[in-house]
Amino acid sequence: MTLSQVTGLSALYAALAMPALASDYQLQTVAEGFEYPWSIAFLPGGDMLVTQRGGELLRVSSDGKDKQSLGGVPDSYFAGQGGLFDVVLHPGFSANRLVYLSLAHGTPEANATRIVRGTLAEDGLENLEVILTVEPRKDNPQHYGGRFTFLPDGTLLLTTGEGFDYREKAQDLTVQFGKTLRVNDDGSIPPDNPYADVAGPQAKVWTYGHRNPQGIVVDGDSGAVYLHEHGPRGGDELNLLQPGNNYGWPAITYGLDYSGAYVSPFTEHPGMEQPLHYWVPSIAPAGMTWYGGDAFPDWRGDLFVTALVSQDVRRLELEDGQVSSETVMFEEIGERLRDIRTAPDGSLYILTDSENGKIVRVSPAR
């Protein structure tokens, strides 16, 4: 595919990305005053856990009025794009109280994405354990990935960035950069991983050929796994993941390097997967949720993607496994948007990405 064809397709996608009617929903600022919030999780009873990239884990009351800084959180490497990232509850949280965090760990000379878990107590996390640390470590504070989710079988998928300066390693199965990694909830290796019988870092690899993925969700109806990743100058992708598959970076891409030069002259190659959807120019996708709630029946089964650069949310409708339409939403918030999650009551919660970050709730219009 030529560059002019890519440009033409991006214009078509832009034309299809129609704005949503504000009359369909209402926005409410639940809480504010967060320092670069990165992720949110909902506790039974309505309280929320919110990570701040600087390293703080907060418990926020359901009405947003009270914030409690929780102890027991490990130090994270806070530099560049590094810091404290995702927070996810164990599927059996109501019984075991386990909370999982992802973070950048280490020093300027040797750092990596890590997952830890601990038991949530009244004042913080206890019995902290390291579940996974990406191998090898790198010497820059960029492209950590850092999103993770549990699969229906109870295993865990982590996205890892390719380390920016090490993009070719996304194609190297012996290095865990530019991959999704799959482990059991205690960090051990599932025997049905694609490379489980290979000694070393490769045994945890589930998919490869990614750049910097910061969104991963499971379709609650079909069990399909969707991942989005940052491109360079354009070429952000939404991918449907299948274990063992190669998603191409940097051998194929719809984006250019930041200098305007080609990363690769190719947009496709045998044995490498095509994205379900891509964005040129880049929207900088950050968070993502699959909507399975009841509050907005017309949205059921859709994906919602927050964008840092375009400062909006993209609603992607899926039909027969393909993206059938894209709708631009919530532009009126007017800020970089970091994360989006579906709450137990079917509303959407959005985190804004700033030194005075907010939690914004999306609920049906009255």
C-alpha positions in Angstrom: 0.0 0.0 0.0 1.4 3.4 -1.0 1.6 6.4 1.3 -1.1 8.2 -0.7 -3.4 5.2 -0.2 -2.8 5.3 3.5 -3.6 9.1 3.5 -6.7 8.5 1.6 -7.9 5.8 4.0 -7.2 8.0 7.0 -9.4 10.7 5.4 -12.1 8.1 5.0 -11.8 7.1 8.6 -12.0 10.7 9.7 -15.2 11.2 7.7 -16.7 8.1 9.3 -15.8 9.3 12.8 -19.0 11.2 13.6 -19.6 13.2 16.7 -22.1 11.8 19.3 -25.2 13.7 20.4 -24.7 15.3 23.9 -28.4 14.8 24.6 -27.8 11.0 24.9 -25.7 11.4 28.1 -24.7 13.7 30.9 -21.2 14.3 32.3 -20.5 14.8 36.0 -17.1 15.5 37.7 -17.0 13.1 40.5 -13.7 14.1 42.0 -10.7 16.3 41.0 -7.3 17.3 42.3 -5.4 14.1 41.1 -1.8 14.3 39.9 -1.7 12.5 36.6 -4.1 9.7 37.4 -3.5 6.6 35.3 -6.0 3.9 36.1 -9.2 3.3 38.1 -10.8 0.2 39.6 -14.2 -0.2 41.4 -14.4 -1.8 44.8 -17.5 -3.6 46.1 -19.6 -1.1 47.8 -18.8 1.8 45.4 -15.4 3.1 46.5 -12.7 3.4 43.8 -9.0 2.7 43.7 -7.0 5.3 41.6 -3.3 5.2 40.7 -1.3 8.4 40.2 1.7 8.0 38.0 3.9 9.6 40.6 3.5 6.5 42.7 0.4 7.0 44.9 -2.5 4.6 45.2 -5.7 6.4 46.4 -9.0 5.0 47.8 -11.7 7.4 46.7 -15.2 7.3 48.2 -18.1 6.7 45.8 -19.2 10.3 46.0 -15.7 11.6 45.4 -15.5 13.6 48.6 -12.9 11.5 50.4 -9.5 10.4 49.3 -7.2 8.1 51.3 -3.6 7.6 50.3 -2.9 3.9 50.8 0.3 2.5 52.2 2.3 -0.6 51.2 2.7 0.5 47.6 6.2 -0.3 46.2 8.4 2.5 44.9 8.1 3.0 41.2 10.6 4.5 38.8 9.0 7.9 38.0 10.7 9.4 35.0 9.8 10.0 31.4 6.8 7.8 30.8 7.5 5.7 33.8 5.7 5.5 37.1 2.7 3.7 38.7 0.4 2.4 36.0 -2.6 0.0 36.1 -4.7 -1.2 39.0 -6.8 -4.3 38.6 -8.7 -6.4 41.2 -8.3 -10.2 41.2 -11.4 -11.9 39.8 -11.9 -13.5 43.3 -11.3 -10.2 45.1 -14.4 -10.5 47.3 -12.9 -13.6 48.9 -9.1 -12.9 48.7 -8.9 -9.1 48.7 -6.0 -9.2 46.2 -5.1 -6.0 44.3 -2.7 -6.0 41.3 -0.6 -3.1 40.2 1.7 -2.5 37.3 4.6 0.0 37.5 8.0 1.0 36.1 10.6 -0.6 38.4 14.3 0.0 38.7 16.9 2.7 38.0 17.8 5.0 35.1 20.4 2.4 34.0 18.2 -0.7 34.5 14.4 -0.5 34.6 11.4 -2.6 33.5 7.7 -3.0 33.7 6.6 -5.0 36.8 3.4 -6.4 38.2 3.0 -6.8 42.0 0.0 -7.9 44.1 -1.0 -7.3 47.7 -3.9 -7.8 50.0 -6.1 -4.7 50.5 -6.4 -3.8 54.2 -7.9 -0.8 55.8 -4.9 1.4 55.4 -3.1 -0.1 52.4 -1.6 -3.2 50.8 -0.2 -6.0 52.8 1.7 -9.2 51.9 3.2 -7.7 48.8 4.5 -10.1 46.1 6.3 -9.6 42.8 4.3 -11.4 40.1 6.3 -10.6 37.0 9.2 -8.3 35.9 9.8 -7.8 32.2 13.2 -9.2 30.9 15.7 -7.8 30.2 15.8 -4.4 31.8 16.4 -1.2 29.7 18.2 2.1 30.1 15.6 4.6 29.2 12.2 5.8 30.7 10.0 5.2 27.6 7.4 2.8 26.2 6.5 0.5 29.1 3.1 -0.6 28.0 1.8 -1.5 31.5 -1.9 -2.3 30.9 -3.1 -5.7 32.0 -6.3 -7.7 32.4 -7.5 -11.1 33.5 -8.8 -13.7 31.0 -11.9 -15.8 31.7 -9.6 -18.7 32.7 -8.0 -16.6 35.5 -4.7 -16.1 33.7 -3.3 -12.6 33.3 -2.2 -10.7 30.2 0.3 -7.8 30.5 1.2 -5.4 27.6 4.9 -4.4 27.3 6.3 -1.6 25.2 9.3 -2.1 22.9 11.4 0.3 24.9 11.5 3.0 22.2 15.2 2.6 21.4 14.8 -1.1 21.0 12.0 -1.4 18.5 13.5 -4.3 16.6 13.3 -6.4 19.8 9.5 -6.5 19.3 10.3 -9.2 16.7 12.7 -11.1 19.0 10.9 -13.8 20.9 13.8 -14.1 23.4 13.2 -10.5 24.6 10.0 -9.5 26.3 9.8 -6.0 24.7 6.8 -5.3 22.5 4.8 -8.3 23.6 1.8 -9.4 25.5 2.9 -11.7 28.3 0.6 -14.3 29.9 1.1 -15.7 33.4 -1.1 -17.4 36.0 -2.3 -15.2 38.8 0.8 -16.1 40.9 3.2 -15.4 38.1 3.8 -19.0 37.0 3.8 -20.0 33.4 0.6 -21.5 32.0 1.4 -24.8 30.3 -0.7 -23.9 27.2 1.2 -20.7 26.4 2.5 -20.7 22.8 6.1 -21.1 23.8 5.7 -22.7 27.3 8.1 -25.5 26.4 10.9 -23.0 25.6 13.2 -22.1 28.5 13.7 -18.4 29.4 11.7 -15.2 28.8 10.0 -16.6 25.7 7.8 -19.0 27.7 5.7 -16.1 28.9 5.2 -14.6 25.4 1.5 -14.7 24.2 1.7 -12.3 21.2 4.5 -10.2 19.7 5.3 -7.4 17.2 3.7 -4.5 19.3 5.0 -1.0 19.8 3.6 0.5 23.0 0.2 -1.0 23.9 -1.7 0.8 26.6 -5.2 -0.7 26.2 -6.3 -4.3 26.6 -9.8 -5.6 27.2 -11.7 -8.9 27.0 -15.1 -9.0 25.2 -17.5 -10.2 27.9 -19.7 -11.9 25.4 -17.3 -13.7 23.1 -14.1 -13.8 25.1 -12.2 -12.0 22.3 -9.1 -10.0 23.4 -8.7 -6.5 22.0 -5.5 -4.5 22.3 -4.6 -1.0 21.1 -1.1 0.4 20.7 0.5 3.7 20.0 2.0 4.2 16.6 4.8 6.8 16.0 3.6 9.6 13.7 0.3 7.9 12.9 -0.3 4.2 12.7 -2.0 3.7 16.1 -3.7 0.3 15.9 -6.5 -1.7 17.3 -5.8 -5.5 17.2 -7.7 -8.7 17.8 -5.2 -10.9 19.7 -4.6 -14.6 19.0 -1.9 -16.5 20.9 1.3 -16.9 19.0 0.5 -14.2 16.4 2.9 -11.5 15.2 1.4 -8.0 14.9 4.2 -6.7 12.8 6.0 -3.8 14.5 8.4 -2.5 13.2 8.5 -4.6 10.0 5.0 -3.3 9.0 3.2 -0.1 10.1 0.8 2.5 8.8 2.8 5.2 10.6 5.9 7.3 9.8 8.8 7.9 12.2 8.8 11.2 14.1 11.3 12.7 11.6 8.8 12.0 8.7 11.0 9.1 7.4 9.6 5.6 6.9 9.9 3.2 9.7 9.2 0.5 7.1 8.1 0.8 3.5 5.6 -2.1 4.2 2.1 -2.0 5.6 1.6 -5.8 5.3 3.6 -9.0 5.1 2.9 -12.7 5.1 2.7 -14.1 8.6 2.0 -10.7 10.2 -1.5 -9.7 11.3 -3.4 -6.6 10.0 -5.0 -4.3 12.6 -8.8 -4.3 12.8 -8.6 -0.5 12.7 -5.9 2.2 12.7 -5.5 5.9 13.0 -3.5 8.3 10.8 -2.7 10.8 12.1 -2.2 9.5 15.6 -4.9 10.0 18.3 -2.5 8.5 21.0 -4.9 5.9 22.4 -4.5 5.4 26.2 -7.3 3.5 28.0 -10.0 1.2 26.7 -13.2 -0.5 27.9 -15.5 -3.0 26.4 -19.1 -1.9 27.2 -21.4 -4.6 28.6 -23.5 -2.5 30.8 -27.3 -1.9 30.8 -27.3 1.9 31.3 -26.7 2.5 27.5 -28.3 -0.4 25.6 -27.3 1.0 22.2 -23.6 0.8 23.3 -23.5 -2.8 24.3 -20.7 -4.7 22.7 -18.8 -1.5 21.7 -15.3 -0.5 22.5 -14.5 2.9 24.0 -10.9 4.3 23.6 -9.6 7.3 25.3 -7.2 9.6 23.3 -4.5 11.8 24.6 -3.7 13.9 21.5 -7.2 14.3 20.1 -8.6 14.8 23.6 -11.7 12.7 23.0 -13.1 9.2 23.3 -13.6 6.9 20.2 -16.6 4.6 20.3 -15.9 1.7 18.0 -18.9 -0.4 17.0 -18.1 -4.0 16.1 -20.0 -6.2 13.7 -18.9 -9.7 12.8 -15.5 -9.1 14.4 -14.9 -5.9 12.4 -15.1 -2.2 13.2 -18.2 -1.0 11.4 -18.2 2.7 12.6 -16.3 5.1 14.8 -17.9 7.9 16.8 -16.1 10.8 18.4 -17.4 11.4 21.9 -16.9 13.6 25.0 -14.8 16.3 23.3 -16.5 18.8 25.6 -14.3 17.6 28.5 -11.5 19.4 26.7 -8.6 17.6 28.2 -6.2 14.7 27.5 -8.0 11.6 28.5 -6.0 8.8 30.1 -8.4 5.9 31.1 -12.0 4.8 30.7 -13.7 2.0 32.6 -17.3 0.6 32.8 -18.6 0.9 36.4 -20.8 -1.8 37.9 -23.9 0.4 37.4 -23.2 0.7 33.6 -22.0 4.2 33.7 -18.5 5.1 32.2 -15.8 6.7 34.3 -13.1 8.7 32.5 -9.7 9.9 34.0 -8.2 13.1 32.6 -4.5 13.3 32.3 -3.1 16.4 34.0 -1.5 17.7 37.2 -5.1 18.5 38.2 -6.7 15.3 36.9 -10.4 14.6 37.3 -12.8 11.6 37.4 -15.7 12.3 35.0 -18.8 10.1 35.1 -20.9 9.4 32.0 -24.5 8.5 32.8 -27.7 8.5 30.8 -29.3 12.0 30.2 -32.3 12.6 32.5 
